[in-house]
Structure formats: structure tokens, C-alpha cells
């Protein structure tokens, strides 16, 4: 249970990086 919050943060960060790359490719 203690590590679930950390996993959520890591996933959100990966999604953030993914979208940034996606937007970067579009420009």
C-alpha cells in the first residue's frame, strides 16, 4: 500500500513525458 502512491506518481510522470514528446513531434 505504501508503494502504490509512488507508482502513481511515476506513471503520471511517464504519461507527462509521453505527451510532451507527442506535442514535440507535432510541431
Secondary structure, DSSP 8 states (H G I E B T S, - for coil): -HHHHHHHHHHHHHHHHHHHHHHHHH-
